Amino acid sequence: MLKIGGAVTLVLVGLFTLPIPFGSLKITGSDKVTVQDVMVAGDIHEPVNILQISTEKLKSRLAKDLRVEEAQIRYQLPLTMEVHIVERKAVAVVPAQFGYLTIDSKGQVIASEPAIQDTSVPMISGVKAGNILLGDTVVDKPILAALEYLNSLDENTFKNIAEVNIGDPDAIMAYTVSGVQIRLGDGKDLPKKAELTQSMLQDIKKTHGNVQYIDVNISSPYIKTDVIPEGKKHQNGAPTTETSSTKKDDTKQDKQGHVEDKR
């Protein structure tokens, strides 16, 4: 029994200390981060021995990779260490002194290019980010306000936003990909304004006429439209255009024919 116990101990010591191959690495969640990237980050050498890999050290080092939001490590039978990568996602592009910065949801710069490379995310316009380097985190309050608004949108609405202009921090403007202006006002209550944006962009699909802009003022949100009334035409047969403001809580019509529909 002592001999068997001693042999088992020697095998275990060898597995934990000697360069003996044991198990394999598997990367999931990303097509950008490779097994080789993970081995370099974790200071892992060939032959791979998963018993000798420090998971905490590996997660800590991968967190410094600008492509990685988080690394999750788990084990699979029979002898596989799975490293699941949660990729860091771009949220906006910001003009800088010498090009354009791509930033994530927390304001960290994850790419810096002389020209815009990622057109799938909104532009934050009206300011320049200044001398910010790759890996730095933006601290500009107006930029962070724009990020808070964008982070509060659902996925479909986010895809519909082309630009957030913060040139005037007290009169922030967003624009949809179709050119509809969204008046956000100041940087307060942005999650609520994002929620209103979502519902009001749905409302304008039912609106007759051209939408001039929507105002997501928390106390009195409304949609400004050019309404084309049915049956009302000029003498030459062309339809007339009237301007209306569609609000969310009541309905009234003033002497000039402007309609406010507060539902």
VENWOPE-V488606 format. One record per residue. N is the residue number from 0. RES is the residue in one letter. SS is DSSP state (H for helix, E for strand, C for the rest). PSI is psi in degrees with one decimal (NA if undefined). OMEGA is omega in whole degrees, -180 to 180 (* if undefined). Layout:
[[N RES SS PSI OMEGA] [N RES SS PSI OMEGA]]
//
This chain:
[[0 M C -39.8 -180] [1 L H -38.1 180] [2 K H -41.3 179] [3 I H -44.7 179] [4 G H -41.2 179] [5 G H -37.2 179] [6 A H -43.0 179] [7 V H -42.3 179] [8 T H -43.0 179] [9 L H -40.9 179] [10 V H -44.8 -179] [11 L H -43.3 178] [12 V H -41.6 179] [13 G H -42.4 -180] [14 L H -34.6 -177] [15 F H -12.1 -175] [16 T H -34.5 -175] [17 L C 157.0 179] [18 P C 67.5 -180] [19 I C 127.1 179] [20 P C 132.3 180] [21 F E 108.7 178] [22 G C -174.1 -178] [23 S E 162.5 178] [24 L E 142.0 177] [25 K E 131.4 180] [26 I E 129.6 176] [27 T E 161.4 175] [28 G C -10.2 -177] [29 S C 139.7 172] [30 D C 5.7 180] [31 K C -36.0 -179] [32 V C 122.1 -175] [33 T C 170.8 175] [34 V H -39.8 179] [35 Q H -40.8 177] [36 D H -44.4 -179] [37 V H -39.4 179] [38 M H -39.7 178] [39 V H -44.5 -179] [40 A H -39.9 -177] [41 G C 6.2 -178] [42 D C 46.6 -178] [43 I C 130.9 -177] [44 H C 158.8 173] [45 E C 144.4 -8] [46 P C 147.3 -177] [47 V C 130.6 175] [48 N E 105.1 -172] [49 I H -17.4 178] [50 L H -19.4 -177] [51 Q H 4.7 -179] [52 I C 125.6 175] [53 S C 110.0 -176] [54 T H -38.8 -180] [55 E H -40.9 178] [56 K H -40.0 -180] [57 L H -45.3 180] [58 K H -40.0 -180] [59 S H -41.3 -179] [60 R H -37.6 178] [61 L H -29.7 179] [62 A C -18.8 179] [63 K C -8.6 177] [64 D C 125.2 -176] [65 L C -14.6 178] [66 R C -13.7 -170] [67 V E 121.9 172] [68 E E -43.2 -179] [69 E E 147.7 175] [70 A E 127.2 179] [71 Q E 130.4 -176] [72 I E 129.6 177] [73 R E 167.2 -177] [74 Y E 142.9 178] [75 Q E 145.0 175] [76 L C 145.4 4] [77 P C -42.7 -175] [78 L C 58.9 -177] [79 T E 131.3 170] [80 M E 117.7 179] [81 E E 125.3 176] [82 V E 107.2 -179] [83 H E 120.7 -177] [84 I E 123.4 169] [85 V E 110.2 -174] [86 E E 144.3 175] [87 R C 126.2 -175] [88 K C 140.4 175] [89 A C 140.2 179] [90 V C -31.8 -178] [91 A E 161.6 174] [92 V E 134.7 -178] [93 V E 132.3 175] [94 P E 141.9 178] [95 A E -175.7 -176] [96 Q C -37.4 -176] [97 F C 28.2 179] [98 G E -137.7 -176] [99 Y E 138.0 179] [100 L E 135.0 172] [101 T E 127.5 -176] [102 I E 152.9 180] [103 D C -170.5 -175] [104 S C -21.6 -179] [105 K C 0.5 179] [106 G C 9.0 178] [107 Q E 137.7 180] [108 V E 116.1 -178] [109 I E -6.6 175] [110 A E 148.1 178] [111 S E 120.0 -175] [112 E E 151.8 177] [113 P C -22.6 178] [114 A C 161.8 -179] [115 I C 124.3 179] [116 Q C -38.9 -176] [117 D C 105.5 -180] [118 T C 9.0 -179] [119 S C -5.7 180] [120 V C 157.3 -177] [121 P E 155.1 172] [122 M E 135.1 169] [123 I E 111.0 -173] [124 S E 174.8 177] [125 G C -11.6 178] [126 V C 166.7 169] [127 K C 139.3 -173] [128 A C -14.7 178] [129 G C -153.9 -173] [130 N C 74.1 180] [131 I C 133.6 -174] [132 L C 164.5 177] [133 L C 128.0 -179] [134 G C -17.4 177] [135 D C 162.5 177] [136 T E 130.8 180] [137 V C 136.5 179] [138 V C -1.9 180] [139 D C 121.9 -175] [140 K H -43.5 178] [141 P H -37.9 178] [142 I H -42.0 178] [143 L H -33.3 177] [144 A H -42.9 177] [145 A H -39.5 178] [146 L H -40.5 179] [147 E H -42.5 178] [148 Y H -48.7 -178] [149 L H -39.2 180] [150 N H -22.2 -177] [151 S C -9.2 -179] [152 L C 149.2 172] [153 D C 169.7 -172] [154 E H -43.9 -178] [155 N H -42.1 180] [156 T H -40.0 178] [157 F H -43.2 -180] [158 K H -19.6 -178] [159 N C -5.5 -179] [160 I E 125.6 -179] [161 A E -29.5 -172] [162 E E 146.7 169] [163 V E 117.6 -178] [164 N E 120.2 -178] [165 I C 24.9 180] [166 G C -38.0 174] [167 D C 106.5 -176] [168 P C -18.4 178] [169 D C -3.9 178] [170 A C 63.4 -179] [171 I E 137.3 -180] [172 M E 136.8 171] [173 A E 157.2 -180] [174 Y E 137.0 177] [175 T E 169.9 179] [176 V C -21.0 177] [177 S C 1.9 174] [178 G C 6.7 178] [179 V C 128.8 180] [180 Q E 136.7 178] [181 I E 115.1 -177] [182 R E 113.2 -176] [183 L E -15.8 -176] [184 G E -139.0 -179] [185 D C -172.9 -175] [186 G C 18.2 180] [187 K C 152.0 174] [188 D C 37.5 -176] [189 L H -35.7 175] [190 P H -38.9 178] [191 K H -38.0 179] [192 K H -33.3 176] [193 A H -40.4 178] [194 E H -41.7 177] [195 L H -40.0 178] [196 T H -45.8 -178] [197 Q H -48.6 -177] [198 S H -36.9 -177] [199 M H -32.3 175] [200 L H -29.1 173] [201 Q H -39.1 -179] [202 D H -37.4 -174] [203 I H -15.6 176] [204 K H -23.0 -180] [205 K H -0.6 -175] [206 T C 134.8 174] [207 H C 133.8 -180] [208 G C 179.3 -178] [209 N E 134.7 178] [210 V E 120.9 177] [211 Q E -49.6 177] [212 Y E 165.9 169] [213 I E 144.7 -179] [214 D E 118.9 -177] [215 V C 34.2 172] [216 N C 125.2 -173] [217 I C -40.5 -176] [218 S C -26.6 -177] [219 S C 70.7 -180] [220 P C 145.5 178] [221 Y E 164.1 179] [222 I E 122.8 180] [223 K E 120.9 -177] [224 T E 160.7 167] [225 D E 105.4 -176] [226 V E 136.6 177] [227 I C 97.1 -178] [228 P C 142.4 179] [229 E C 136.8 174] [230 G C -7.5 -179] [231 K C 112.6 -175] [232 K E 158.6 171] [233 H C 171.0 179] [234 Q C -29.2 -180] [235 N C 3.3 176] [236 G C -8.8 -179] [237 A C 142.0 -180] [238 P E 146.9 176] [239 T C 164.6 179] [240 T C 131.2 175] [241 E E 152.8 -179] [242 T E 134.2 178] [243 S E 154.8 174] [244 S E 112.6 -178] [245 T E 111.8 179] [246 K E 176.4 -172] [247 K C -7.4 -172] [248 D C -17.0 174] [249 D C 177.8 -178] [250 T E 133.0 174] [251 K E 161.3 179] [252 Q E 128.9 -179] [253 D C -177.6 -174] [254 K C -26.3 -179] [255 Q C -2.1 179] [256 G C 6.1 177] [257 H C 131.2 -177] [258 V E 131.9 174] [259 E E 115.5 -177] [260 D E 99.8 179] [261 K C 106.7 -177] [262 R C NA *]]
//
